[in-house]
Amino acid sequence: MSSTTNAPHTEGPAQEPAIEAVGVGRKYRRGWALRDCSFRLPPGRICGLVGPNGAGKTTLMAIAANLLPPTDGTLKVFGAAPESADSGRRTAFLAQEKPLFRRFTVAETLRMGRELNPGWDQRAAENIVRGGNVPMEAKIGTLSGGQRTRVAFALAFGKRPDLLMLDEPMSDLDPLVRHELMTTLTAEAAKHGTTVLMSSHMLSELENVCDFLLVISTGGLRLAGDVDELRSAHLLLHRTPSDEDDHRRRSHDQGAPEELAAHTLVEYRTDGHRTTALIRPGGPVAGPWKADVPNLEELLLSYLRRPDAPPLITPQAQVPGQTYGSHVARTVTA
């Protein structure tokens, strides 16, 4: 199953990346939230930003939205500094709390958006609101969580940004409303070529939405690149353990078998009934393994469970001049 959306890929040789981060880090009193993050997000992509709580996802978006300065490194939005007028005009950030004035009506909220944003698209904002049958005269404080989220989406899209950043936008919604708003999000992004950077813990829902991926764990970048390219660079191996396998696991403290030593091992797991391994192949796979290309959720869960796995940054996500080690993406066949 392909995870590519219908959104046009508008990147080209003359276009600046939507985001380019070079050695970006942010330190708080408790320690580093981000450390040495270098990547490019091409324009026109819908990018999932994934990681455990406290990994630095919100920090990264706050730096791009000019809400926080980086402690180290530099970040540019379409070639401009986040604090520049051009970057501010082209960027919209919707925080997880979805801050709205509770005493404003929906109509007053959209009017505020129109007066604060020169490129405001009133029709697009109203269409998003009315798509959920949200009364324009209702006060924000009387709306349900799904309705407030829809109004917040309307504010973000009404600005008509080139880069839309969403921090856990669907976390408080029921599955039906999540599906409706995700459909709205992808349709609007495809229509206007908007680059979307969206953090989410709902891994299965990213499969049909995102065509680009950033995975952050323990303050650093673990995966970055085109979703299909990242998936095809891995194999998910599985088999039912034999008596010989059981003996080997008891003898080697559940270590990976020797035939996997030639590959980059991301994760090796056994539950007594089935053994699985996620690898980046270094050649043919020996042994009685069945092999499949992992789906997006399987890929993400393995990297989240193993934050010490070697990172993989595909060429599209790499910043020229930066060193990414010897880990390169290569297409494999299951």
C-alpha distance (Angstrom), angle and dihedral (degrees) to the residues before:
residue distance angle dihedral
M1 . . .
S2 3.77 . .
S3 3.79 118.6 .
T4 3.79 93.3 -158.0
T5 3.79 115.2 120.8
N6 3.78 128.4 -145.7
A7 3.79 90.8 -106.7
P8 3.79 112.0 120.1
H9 3.80 117.0 -110.1
T10 3.78 99.4 -131.2
E11 3.78 99.2 175.2
G12 3.79 115.6 123.9
P13 3.78 139.5 159.9
A14 3.82 93.1 -87.3
Q15 3.81 96.0 48.0
E16 3.78 126.7 93.1
P17 3.80 118.5 -128.3
A18 3.79 113.8 -98.9
I19 3.82 86.8 -125.4
E20 3.78 128.5 10.1
A21 3.81 116.4 -176.8
V22 3.80 121.4 -174.3
G23 3.79 117.4 -171.0
V24 3.79 91.7 -30.1
G25 3.79 116.3 -178.3
R26 3.78 135.6 164.1
K27 3.78 124.2 -163.6
Y28 3.81 126.7 -164.2
R29 3.77 128.5 -177.4
R30 3.79 90.4 -90.1
G31 3.80 91.9 53.0
W32 3.79 140.9 -89.2
A33 3.81 117.3 -18.7
L34 3.82 91.4 -179.1
R35 3.78 129.5 17.8
D36 3.79 130.7 -170.0
C37 3.84 97.9 -25.2
S38 3.80 113.4 176.2
F39 3.80 121.6 172.1
R40 3.78 146.2 123.3
L41 3.80 125.3 -128.8
P42 3.83 108.4 -159.1
P43 3.81 117.3 -137.5
G44 3.79 121.4 -97.8
R45 3.80 96.1 30.4
I46 3.81 131.0 123.1
C47 3.78 103.3 -134.9
G48 3.78 127.1 -166.5
L49 3.81 114.9 -145.5
V50 3.79 107.5 -156.6
G51 3.79 135.1 179.6
P52 3.80 143.4 115.3
N53 3.79 121.5 -77.0
G54 3.78 110.7 -71.3
A55 3.81 93.7 20.6
G56 3.82 93.4 122.5
K57 3.82 103.0 -99.6
T58 3.81 95.6 129.0
T59 3.80 90.2 41.8
L60 3.81 91.3 55.3
M61 3.81 92.8 50.2
A62 3.81 91.7 44.7
I63 3.83 89.5 54.8
A64 3.81 90.8 50.0
A65 3.83 90.1 47.7
N66 3.83 92.1 50.9
L67 3.80 92.7 -114.7
L68 3.81 93.2 116.9
P69 3.81 132.2 25.8
P70 3.80 117.7 -132.7
T71 3.79 117.3 -112.3
D72 3.82 89.8 -146.0
G73 3.77 135.4 16.1
T74 3.78 133.2 9.3
L75 3.79 135.9 -83.3
K76 3.80 127.7 -165.1
V77 3.80 131.5 -168.5
F78 3.81 111.4 -149.4
G79 3.80 87.7 -20.9
A80 3.82 95.7 -51.9
A81 3.79 131.7 102.3
P82 3.83 113.7 -100.9
E83 3.81 90.8 -117.6
S84 3.82 93.0 56.6
A85 3.80 122.1 106.0
D86 3.81 90.6 -121.9
S87 3.80 92.5 54.7
G88 3.80 92.3 46.4
R89 3.79 91.2 51.8
R90 3.80 93.7 49.5
T91 3.82 98.5 44.0
A92 3.81 134.4 74.0
F93 3.81 124.9 -177.2
L94 3.78 124.2 -164.9
A95 3.81 110.5 -165.1
Q96 3.79 122.3 -148.3
E97 3.81 90.9 -110.2
K98 3.85 90.2 55.8
P99 3.82 93.9 -144.7
L100 3.80 111.1 -142.7
F101 3.81 132.3 157.8
R102 3.80 103.7 -102.0
R103 3.83 94.1 -155.4
F104 3.79 94.0 53.2
T105 3.78 119.5 93.5
V106 3.77 119.0 -126.5
A107 3.81 89.8 -105.3
E108 3.82 91.2 50.8
T109 3.79 90.5 49.3
L110 3.80 91.5 53.9
R111 3.79 90.1 45.6
M112 3.80 88.9 54.9
G113 3.79 89.1 52.5
R114 3.79 90.9 50.3
E115 3.81 93.6 50.5
L116 3.82 94.5 46.5
N117 3.81 98.2 45.7
P118 3.83 121.4 57.9
G119 3.81 93.4 -160.0
W120 3.81 94.3 48.6
D121 3.82 117.4 156.1
Q122 3.81 105.4 -152.7
R123 3.79 94.6 179.4
A124 3.80 93.3 54.2
A125 3.81 92.1 47.7
E126 3.81 93.1 48.8
N127 3.81 92.0 46.7
I128 3.80 91.3 55.6
V129 3.81 91.7 49.1
R130 3.79 95.3 45.2
G131 3.81 90.9 45.6
G132 3.81 85.9 73.0
N133 3.81 95.5 41.5
V134 3.80 90.8 -114.6
P135 3.86 110.2 166.9
M136 3.80 110.9 -120.4
E137 3.83 91.1 -144.5
A138 3.83 94.8 52.3
K139 3.80 118.8 108.8
I140 3.79 115.8 -117.4
G141 3.81 91.5 -122.7
T142 3.80 91.8 61.2
L143 3.81 95.8 53.2
S144 3.79 126.7 101.1
G145 3.79 120.4 -112.3
G146 3.78 91.6 -100.1
Q147 3.79 92.6 49.4
R148 3.83 92.3 49.4
T149 3.79 89.7 49.8
R150 3.81 89.8 51.6
V151 3.82 90.9 52.1
A152 3.80 90.0 48.5
F153 3.83 89.1 51.2
A154 3.80 88.9 50.1
L155 3.81 90.6 54.2
A156 3.79 91.5 48.9
F157 3.82 95.9 46.6
G158 3.81 93.6 39.0
K159 3.79 88.2 64.2
R160 3.80 84.7 61.4
P161 3.82 94.1 -140.2
D162 3.77 125.2 -171.9
L163 3.82 88.7 -143.5
L164 3.80 119.7 38.3
M165 3.82 117.1 -172.2
L166 3.80 118.9 -165.7
D167 3.81 122.7 -172.2
E168 3.83 109.5 -154.9
P169 3.83 90.8 -39.0
M170 3.82 96.6 174.4
S171 3.81 101.6 39.4
D172 3.82 96.3 109.9
L173 3.81 98.4 41.7
D174 3.79 133.4 97.2
P175 3.84 117.5 -114.7
L176 3.83 95.3 -100.6
V177 3.81 94.5 52.5
R178 3.82 90.5 43.1
H179 3.80 89.8 54.8
E180 3.81 92.6 47.7
L181 3.80 94.0 49.3
M182 3.80 93.1 43.4
T183 3.80 88.5 53.9
T184 3.81 89.4 50.3
L185 3.80 90.6 48.3
T186 3.80 95.5 51.9
A187 3.81 93.7 42.7
E188 3.81 93.3 51.1
A189 3.80 92.6 44.2
A190 3.82 91.9 49.8
K191 3.80 92.4 46.7
H192 3.80 94.9 52.5
G193 3.82 102.3 27.2
T194 3.80 91.1 -116.9
T195 3.79 118.5 173.6
V196 3.81 109.3 -132.7
L197 3.80 126.1 -161.5
M198 3.80 108.9 -172.3
S199 3.79 128.6 176.9
S200 3.78 115.8 -151.9
H201 3.81 143.2 159.4
M202 3.83 90.7 -157.1
L203 3.78 95.9 96.8
S204 3.81 98.2 173.3
E205 3.82 91.5 54.7
L206 3.80 91.9 55.0
E207 3.81 90.7 62.5
N208 3.82 94.7 78.7
V209 3.80 97.1 33.2
C210 3.79 112.2 42.6
D211 3.79 126.3 67.1
F212 3.81 95.1 175.3
L213 3.79 131.0 46.3
L214 3.79 141.7 -157.0
V215 3.82 118.3 -176.3
I216 3.80 118.6 -169.8
S217 3.80 123.7 -173.3
T218 3.81 133.3 162.5
G219 3.80 88.4 4.7
G220 3.80 95.7 -58.9
L221 3.79 140.1 92.7
R222 3.83 112.3 -97.4
L223 3.82 103.3 169.2
A224 3.80 131.7 13.1
G225 3.76 133.0 165.4
D226 3.78 148.1 55.8
V227 3.81 110.2 -15.9
D228 3.81 96.0 -133.1
E229 3.80 91.3 47.3
L230 3.80 92.2 50.0
R231 3.79 92.4 48.2
S232 3.80 93.8 47.6
A233 3.82 90.9 51.4
H234 3.82 89.5 65.2
L235 3.77 138.7 60.6
L236 3.80 125.8 -153.9
L237 3.79 107.9 -146.5
H238 3.79 123.4 -164.2
R239 3.78 139.4 170.2
T240 3.79 141.6 156.9
P241 3.81 108.4 -102.7
S242 3.82 117.3 -112.3
D243 3.80 125.0 -149.1
E244 3.79 88.2 -96.8
D245 3.81 90.6 53.7
D246 3.80 90.5 50.4
H247 3.80 90.6 52.7
R248 3.79 92.0 48.4
R249 3.81 92.5 50.5
R250 3.79 91.8 50.1
S251 3.80 89.8 49.2
H252 3.79 96.4 47.0
D253 3.80 102.9 38.6
Q254 3.82 92.2 -107.3
G255 3.81 92.6 -57.2
A256 3.81 120.2 159.3
P257 3.83 115.0 -85.7
E258 3.78 119.3 -100.6
E259 3.82 95.1 -110.3
L260 3.84 89.2 69.7
A261 3.82 93.5 56.1
A262 3.83 91.7 94.5
H263 3.82 91.8 60.6
T264 3.79 135.2 67.1
L265 3.78 101.8 -102.6
V266 3.79 115.1 -148.9
E267 3.80 98.6 172.2
Y268 3.80 138.4 -6.6
R269 3.80 119.5 -168.1
T270 3.79 138.5 169.2
D271 3.78 129.9 -178.0
G272 3.80 98.9 -177.9
H273 3.81 93.6 -97.4
R274 3.79 101.8 54.6
T275 3.77 136.9 14.9
T276 3.81 121.0 -148.7
A277 3.77 133.2 -176.9
L278 3.80 130.6 -175.3
I279 3.80 110.7 -151.4
R280 3.76 142.6 169.4
P281 3.81 98.4 -135.6
G282 3.77 121.0 -122.6
G283 3.80 92.0 -173.2
P284 3.82 138.8 -41.4
V285 3.80 115.6 -11.7
A286 3.80 113.7 -119.3
G287 3.78 124.9 -154.2
P288 3.82 134.2 42.8
W289 3.79 95.3 -54.8
K290 3.79 126.3 143.3
A291 3.80 110.0 -143.2
D292 3.79 132.6 -154.3
V293 3.78 135.2 166.3
P294 3.83 103.9 -106.3
N295 3.77 120.8 -117.5
L296 3.80 117.2 -123.3
E297 3.80 95.5 -95.9
E298 3.81 92.9 50.8
L299 3.80 90.6 48.8
L300 3.80 94.2 48.9
L301 3.80 95.7 45.3
S302 3.80 91.6 53.1
Y303 3.80 93.2 51.8
L304 3.81 92.3 44.2
R305 3.82 90.9 51.2
R306 3.80 90.5 46.8
P307 3.82 107.6 41.7
D308 3.82 89.0 165.2
A309 3.83 92.7 62.2
P310 3.82 113.6 118.9
P311 3.82 109.6 -89.0
L312 3.79 122.9 -115.8
I313 3.82 121.3 -152.3
T314 3.82 113.9 177.7
P315 3.82 120.3 -141.2
Q316 3.83 93.6 -103.3
A317 3.80 90.0 58.5
Q318 3.80 96.9 44.0
V319 3.80 123.6 104.3
P320 3.83 111.7 -134.1
G321 3.78 111.7 -109.4
Q322 3.80 94.6 23.5
T323 3.81 121.5 116.2
Y324 3.79 116.7 -126.1
G325 3.80 100.8 169.8
S326 3.78 124.9 -123.3
H327 3.81 97.2 -51.2
V328 3.79 106.9 112.2
A329 3.77 130.5 163.1
R330 3.77 117.2 -108.1
T331 3.79 126.9 175.4
V332 3.79 115.3 -114.4
T333 3.79 132.9 -171.8
A334 3.78 121.2 -129.6
